[in-house]
Amino acid sequence: MTIFLSILKVIGIILLIILALIVLLLLLILFYPIGYKTQGNYKDGDMHVTAKAGWIFHIIRALFTLDNKDIDYSVKVLFFKVYPPKDKAEDSGVLGERKPPVSDDEEEPSSFSKIKCKISELYDKINRIYKKIKHIMFMAKDERDQEAVRELCRRVFGLIKRILPRKKSIYLKLGMDDPSQTGEIAGLIYSLSPIYRGDLRFVPVFDEKVIEGDLFFKGHIQLIFVLIAAARIYFNKDIRRLYRQIQKVRTE
């Protein structure tokens, strides 16, 4: 009896360890941030961009590089490259079926028939567009649909706020052929200064045409916030109702 209880105790301990590991893995997946960093520069027609991402103590890593027209990317787990695969699958060599040649005896439709067909298609298309616009205008007056749109915007913009980089800096040196165009662009950029809050350093050039720039982004994403936002959107009755109505309009 004591031996049997000892075996059950060992099995229970093993199951608890396995359960604890599963819970720990789930917590890591949900709460461990996916860090990302992007650096790039453009000068004299040369563009260089490097983007990196890492997850779970950089066990999973992704790299993207752009050197003018040369693009390279990879995903690694530990020291193993998982994407793209090293050995690409060879083409099967199976040729597609050829369309049978059109017989000379077959008569082409007359110009009148073609015009009549085009007019009929155009009428049907205009009619479908009119019905969709009418339905959308009706939806826009419904309070439940308005509340669904507001809730959807709150969730989406809240998620974007969490995804946006915590650290960022942009340098742009710009000069156009026409100095007045440079002035207009400078005025537009300066008017948006409350948005980028000093993260953008803009240098206008009025006596020559030039485009130079550097950028740096660094931030992180936590899957738990993505799942929470997705769940709140999916289980919201008004948003699901709005989605069904939009699908209905699309299929009409």
Phi, psi and omega in degrees: 000316179296324178296317180298317178294324178295320179296316178298321179296317178296316179298318178298319179296318180297316179297321177295321178296316179297316179298319179296321178294320178296316179297318179297319179296318179296319178296320177297315182297319185280321190253339181288123186288145171273105181277143178221152180212135181228132175228143179200159176208154179221126179201134177053039177082357179261128180240132179225124180226135175229127179233131181232150175216143179219149184216142178054075178057032180061024172294321176253124184227146176228143182222134176227130178229141176232117179238093189058249181263356181272123181243134177221141180208153181199154174232129183235144170243116191058242180253012185253130178275120183254341178205135352287155180297149182293315181261111178279142180293137180284154179296142183291337177082001180278122182278144177291155181292136179276143178285138180296141180297145180284128181289144179292339183284340180289129182274136176283147179296148183291164180297324179296319179295320179297315181296317180298319179294317180297318180296320179296317178296319180296319179297315179297321180294315179297320180296318178294318179297319180297317180295321179294316179297319180297318180292319179295321178296324177293319179295325183294338180270347183281129183295324180295321178291321177297317178294324178296318179295318179296317180295319178297317178296319179299315182292317183293313181291327175296321178291319179299321179299324179283334182275330183303149183297141177284324180242134180202146175208137181228133175241128181224123174245118190223134174217130181257169177299319180260119180302331180293325177294320176300319178295319179296316180295319179298318178297320179295316181295317180293329179290338179266010183302327177297339181280309183272350168050050175081001178283345179252127174250112185250130180239103177281141179237123186255350185251002177202160177269121183205144174224115176222149181195154173222146177219152178212124177233141175210129181195192179208160180230134175249127185296333182300321181288327176295316180294320179296314179296317180296320180293318180294325177289316185292320185270001176282120185295321182293320179293319178295323177295317178297319179298317179296322179294320179295319177298322179295320178295321181294325183276347180289000000 
